[in-house]
């Protein structure tokens, strides 16, 4: 089972829903801040996580994005950063 880096971003209007989504992501994520989280998932795990998050949000007012990070594509960043030991090509901006 191949696992790849994934970025999950959300814009949620209600504090209670935002906390629920954050609690779900704590079980899956490597790192994150506010409404952007980094995970390493298989396709099956990504589907399961997206279903869990989708059930927690209100599609009329909230937005959810799950995007695969292509490991062999160049990454562009500005600011100071450090290379993550797990994925040498990923740069964490702090």
Secondary structure, DSSP 4 states (H G I P E B T S, - for coil): ---EEEEEEEE-S-HHHHHHHHHHHHTTEEEEETTEEEEEE-HHHHHHHHHHHHHHS-TTT-EEEEEE--TTS-----S-EEE-SSSTT-EEE-
